[in-house]
Each structure stands twice: as C-alpha cells, then as structure tokens.
Amino acid sequence: MTKRYLWIVLTYILMQLSGYVGYPILNSLNVPREHWAGLWGTISFLVALVIVLLLLIPDMKDPALRGGRVSGASAVKWAIGGIFLAYGAQIVAGIIEINVFGIKQGSENTEMLVKIAKATPYFMIVTSIAGPILEEIIFRKIIFGSLYRRFNFVIAAIISSLIFAAVHFDFTHLLVYTAMGFVFAFLYVKTKRLLVPIVAHVSMNTLVMLVQVIFADKINDLQDKAEKMQMIIGGLF
C-alpha cells in the first residue's frame, strides 16, 4: 500500500472519529442536539471526500492504471446490472439470516441513518453520495486492491467485505453487508472501473433514502389504503 493510500485510510479513520471534536463545537454554538449527527456527519464526510479525491489525483492521471478497463458502454451496463446483483445478494443473504440463523429483518444501522436524515434532510448527501464514494475508494480500491495483489479474488473479496461490513457496526447483519461488499468487489475486478461499483452503491443507498425518508409517508398511506380495501373486499365475500 502506497503512502498516499495510507493517508487516505487515515483520513477516513479520522473522519469517523471526528465527532469527538465536532460535537462539543456544535454544542458550544448552541446547535440543537438532534442536529449534531446530521450536521457534523455532512461536514466531516464532505471534507474527507475532498481530501481523498485530491490525494487520488495522481491515480486519475496515471494511464497505466486505466489499462484493461471495459468500454464506457459496457461500464454503464455493468453498473445497471450491478444494482440488481447487489440487491440479489442482499436478498439471498437476508433469507439465509432469517431461515438459518433466525435473525429478524431490519438493520439498526439503516434505521439510525434514516432517523438522522429525517432530522437533517441534507444528511442524505452523505448516505446517498459521499458515503458510498468514500467506501468504494477505501474498501474496494485500496483495501481490496491491496489484498488482491497478494491473494486470489475470493480471499481478497471476503476479507475486504468483512472489514466493510464491520465498519457499519451492524454485526447482526454481517452476512448481508459482506455479500454486498463481495458483489462490489466483483464489479470492480470485472470492469477495472471503480465508478461501476460506486454507481451501484450510490443507487442502492439513494433508493433506500427515497423509500424510507422522502416517500415514507406516502408509502404508509398507500399501505393503509390497501389494507382497508382488503378488509372491504374480504367483508363482501
């Protein structure tokens, strides 16, 4: 792992721990406590993303790192297909968790992020865009990429995906996060374009935010109406 990559990983770690400094600052500025996580999370993630992208400029300019990449058209196809692959892996892992391990559906990590996004809607910039981009850079390009140079794909993908899962601090659903990370690693290797797993990851997170934050009330209303309609139809028969 190059020195620049170590700086990128360190930036990510410091960003994750920055709340210990940021929250007291927000408190001193009389920011409402319920806004701390969303406001500081947005600031810290965006600052970290800018720093990381600046550190990656040499990679972006290096023609040797662009060798073997699929064409733009193929990348689009893989990105779209990757969304379905990731969702499929998530569903299969979820079924295994329920039927084999007796784990209930519902992610505490997702519930926490949705709660923060409802209190501070601008935080969705982090959950939908900045977060997935940073995670793909850290866990696929750097961690998986470093492991892949020493081990075969399966070992590198599993180890990096387990780290990816652990960082979400939702150990009950470790299998689901690991399965998703494995798919993102596969997309990265298959296309040699980091943008492909980024698009798939961003799309998945954005859809979750749309369903659970933006359209949550409308969806609940539709469910209530559907249940009432079922009761009426059931009463007729």
KANOR-V156626 format. One record per backbone hydrogen bond with DSSP energy under -1.0 kcal/mol. NH is the residue of the N-H (numbers start at 1). CO is the residue of the C=O. E is the energy in kcal/mol with one decimal. If there is no record, write none. Layout:
NH|CO|E, NH|CO|E
//
This chain:
6|2|-1.9, 7|3|-2.1, 8|4|-1.9, 9|5|-2.5, 10|6|-2.5, 11|7|-2.3, 12|8|-2.1, 13|9|-2.4, 14|10|-2.8, 15|11|-2.2, 16|12|-2.0, 17|13|-1.6, 20|17|-1.7, 21|18|-1.5, 22|18|-3.2, 23|19|-2.5, 25|21|-1.2, 26|22|-2.5, 27|23|-2.4, 28|24|-2.3, 29|25|-1.2, 30|27|-1.6, 31|26|-2.5, 35|32|-2.1, 36|33|-1.4, 39|35|-2.7, 40|36|-2.8, 41|37|-1.8, 42|38|-1.9, 43|39|-2.3, 44|40|-3.0, 45|41|-2.3, 46|42|-2.1, 47|43|-2.4, 48|44|-2.4, 49|45|-2.5, 50|46|-2.2, 51|47|-2.3, 52|48|-2.7, 53|49|-2.6, 54|50|-2.1, 55|51|-2.1, 56|52|-1.3, 57|54|-1.0, 60|56|-2.0, 61|57|-1.6, 66|63|-1.2, 69|66|-1.2, 70|191|-2.0, 75|71|-2.4, 76|72|-2.0, 77|73|-1.9, 78|74|-2.8, 79|75|-2.4, 80|76|-2.3, 81|77|-3.0, 82|78|-2.5, 83|79|-1.2, 84|80|-1.1, 85|81|-2.3, 86|82|-2.8, 87|83|-2.3, 88|84|-2.7, 89|85|-2.6, 90|86|-2.3, 91|87|-2.5, 92|88|-2.6, 93|89|-2.6, 94|90|-2.2, 95|91|-2.4, 96|92|-2.2, 97|93|-2.4, 98|94|-2.1, 99|95|-2.9, 100|96|-2.5, 101|96|-1.2, 103|97|-2.9, 111|107|-2.5, 112|108|-2.3, 113|109|-2.2, 114|110|-2.6, 115|111|-2.1, 116|112|-2.2, 117|113|-2.5, 118|114|-2.1, 119|115|-1.5, 120|116|-2.6, 123|120|-2.6, 124|121|-2.0, 125|122|-1.8, 126|123|-1.3, 127|123|-1.8, 128|124|-2.4, 129|125|-1.4, 130|125|-2.5, 131|126|-3.0, 133|129|-2.1, 134|130|-2.4, 135|131|-2.7, 136|132|-2.3, 137|133|-2.0, 138|134|-2.7, 139|135|-3.1, 140|136|-1.2, 141|136|-2.2, 142|137|-1.8, 143|138|-2.7, 144|139|-1.4, 145|140|-1.5, 146|142|-2.3, 147|143|-2.1, 148|144|-3.0, 150|147|-1.5, 151|147|-2.8, 156|152|-2.4, 157|153|-3.2, 158|154|-2.5, 159|155|-2.5, 160|156|-2.2, 161|157|-2.1, 162|158|-2.3, 163|159|-2.0, 164|160|-2.3, 165|161|-2.5, 166|162|-2.6, 167|163|-2.1, 168|165|-1.1, 169|166|-1.9, 173|170|-1.4, 174|171|-1.3, 177|173|-1.9, 178|174|-2.3, 179|175|-2.4, 180|176|-2.0, 181|177|-2.5, 182|178|-2.3, 183|179|-1.8, 184|180|-2.3, 185|181|-2.2, 186|182|-2.2, 187|183|-2.4, 188|184|-2.0, 189|185|-2.3, 190|186|-2.7, 191|187|-1.9, 192|188|-2.2, 196|193|-1.1, 198|194|-1.7, 199|195|-2.6, 200|196|-2.1, 201|197|-2.7, 202|198|-3.1, 203|199|-2.4, 204|200|-2.1, 205|201|-2.3, 206|202|-2.6, 207|203|-2.2, 208|204|-1.9, 209|205|-2.2, 210|206|-2.6, 211|207|-2.5, 212|208|-2.8, 213|209|-2.1, 214|209|-1.5, 215|210|-3.2, 219|215|-2.6, 220|216|-2.3, 221|217|-2.3, 222|218|-2.3, 223|219|-2.3, 224|220|-2.3, 225|221|-2.5, 226|222|-2.4, 227|223|-2.4, 228|224|-2.2, 229|225|-2.4, 230|226|-2.1, 231|227|-1.9, 232|228|-2.2, 233|229|-2.7, 234|230|-2.6, 235|231|-1.8, 236|232|-1.6, 237|233|-1.2
//
